[in-house]
Amino acid sequence: MSTASLPASLIDEYAERFHRSRLLYERAGELFPNGVTHDARYLEPFPPYVEEARGSRKWTVEGHELVDWWSGHGALMFGHSDPDVVAAVQHQIERGTHPGACHRLELEWGELVQRLVPSVERLRFTSSGTEATMMALRLARMFTGKPKVLKFYGHFHGWNDFLIQGADPPFERNVPGLLDEVRQDTVLVPPNDIDAVVRALRTDQAIGCVILEPTGGHYGLVPTDETFLSDLRAVTAEAGVLLIFDEVITGFRVHPGGAQGRFGIRPDLSTFAKILAGGLPGGCVGGREDVLALLAFANRAGQKMPHPGTFNANPLSASAGITTLRKVADGQAAEQANRVARQLRIRLNELFARRSVRWVAYGRFSDFYIYPAASDVPEPRDYRWPPGARWHELATAVPAPLRYAFRLGMLLAGVDVPGLRGMSNAAHTEEDVERTVAAVDATLDRLHQAGML
Ligand SMILES: Cc1ncc(COP(=O)(O)O)c(C=O)c1O
């Protein structure tokens, strides 16, 4: 993809308004492949550079104020620099950032996770979500004695070797750099297809666990069917296969008890990160005591899974995590984030209906996705799934040029979105919603003028 396929007028205006970001990006090109430190932050012709962030807003190096729908890649439940989190981290930083020892905060942090998520009988902290999914798989392999994992197309579990295959389209592509043996141990099936799961578990006795993002791949780009989770729980229990909920995004976000709390399903293992650590790095695996026991010295199986990790349960992350988990416990933050996203989805569909555009905003929790290939103009209401669209179409609907052009248009109108989608948090307000709808309206004008609509 090159800027040649983006409208020149859009690029020129963006380059002028975000001139300081462009200079920084030139420096970045000498440092990082593509100039970025996370694939999702890549943008043609260059990404904006952010200097400061507070609440639902962030400010670029040029001083442009942006309504932010990244929510820290999902790590923020109370917006940027939540004063309570700032105070807790400031308090802790003067008392040591790494005691190289057990500390009281890790207990309080772990107890909060246990209290909020009843399936977490025991847990271990890691440094990231990717490490957590890596640990969950290794525990499952040891516990069941079976090497393979079953996962779903379009479900993302970090850049873990065993789980990156099939995370993004084109789904059948071999992700480079993986060992063939590793690739063979990942079994992929379509989302929401319980028959495909049953078939795979029947025909392949080497599958020891099933992992999924419980509300759907990429948080909900392809939403999980209402009945699928309970069917999956029943099918995995019957087959003696461990069920792993990857709640790295959904944990403490859709409900204080995560998706499992919201849907009343008890997985064998769960992985958490993001909100768990209150916007700082950190993750954990939690679940059945008999499975987590494999991390213990002299466990029953006499086979300990090694688990070091310099920053496991780091006290700074613990202080931010404790503060955040205490605040999510009453459920109000999840409700507010869900409410504001729903309001935005409805207002966007009103806009698309008014403009007779065949785009549909959909989602279920603190998320919104825009499907730009709807068969018809939407009704001005909320949608959980665009009518008539198949899962594969939802997962592949937004080509890179449209994604880049949309984001540039939105940035010029004072809003930052990670594509035709976004994630809300409890700091978002009605005013943010209205500003965003106006920005989408202005962006549609630009796309129309450029012949991209
Ligand atoms: C569902 C899910 N699992 C795992 C991960 C990986 O977490 P991390 O980025 O902390 O490694 C992510 C990251 O976005 C995620 O969304």
The ligand as an SDF file (V2000), in Angstrom:
LIG
                    3D

 16 16  0  0  0  0  0  0  0  0999 V2000
   -7.5370  -10.5950   23.3020 C   0  0  0  0  0  0  0  0  0  0  0  0
   -6.0740  -10.2860   23.4090 C   0  0  0  0  0  0  0  0  0  0  0  0
   -5.2260  -11.2240   23.8660 N   0  0  0  0  0  0  0  0  0  0  0  0
   -3.9180  -11.0020   24.0050 C   0  0  0  0  0  0  0  0  0  0  0  0
   -3.3830   -9.7820   23.6740 C   0  0  0  0  0  0  0  0  0  0  0  0
   -1.9280   -9.5360   23.8340 C   0  0  0  0  0  0  0  0  0  0  0  0
   -1.7120   -8.7070   24.9230 O   0  0  0  0  0  0  0  0  0  0  0  0
   -0.3640   -7.8380   25.0110 P   0  0  0  0  0  0  0  0  0  0  0  0
   -0.4620   -6.8060   23.9460 O   0  0  0  0  0  0  0  0  0  0  0  0
   -0.3910   -7.2920   26.4080 O   0  0  0  0  0  0  0  0  0  0  0  0
    0.7630   -8.7850   24.7880 O   0  0  0  0  0  0  0  0  0  0  0  0
   -4.2130   -8.7690   23.1890 C   0  0  0  0  0  0  0  0  0  0  0  0
   -3.6590   -7.4480   22.8200 C   0  0  0  0  0  0  0  0  0  0  0  0
   -4.2820   -6.6060   22.2300 O   0  0  0  0  0  0  0  0  0  0  0  0
   -5.5910   -9.0220   23.0510 C   0  0  0  0  0  0  0  0  0  0  0  0
   -6.4110   -8.0920   22.5810 O   0  0  0  0  0  0  0  0  0  0  0  0
  1  2  1  0
  2  3  1  0
  2 15  2  0
  3  4  2  0
  4  5  1  0
  5  6  1  0
  5 12  2  0
  6  7  1  0
  7  8  1  0
  8  9  2  0
  8 10  1  0
  8 11  1  0
 12 13  1  0
 12 15  1  0
 13 14  2  0
 15 16  1  0
M  END
$$$$
